[in-house]
């Protein structure tokens, strides 16, 4: 994935995480990758990004 495209995907996924607050990050990323035709091999990295964003959101709420 190109750097610019990769950053856009990450920011988009962060924003969607803030909106939807998924209960299952792995499933959320899998659906995101399928829906937006993201190149394979990035699921693990994107899942970690979603998990980190959820932790950040939960810590700011408490």
Number of C-alpha atoms within 10 A of each C-alpha: 12 7 8 9 10 13 12 12 18 16 13 12 21 19 14 15 20 15 9 9 18 16 10 11 19 17 13 19 23 16 12 17 19 11 9 9 9 15 10 10 10 14 17 13 11 22 19 14 19 26 19 14 18 19 12 12 14 11 9 8 7 5
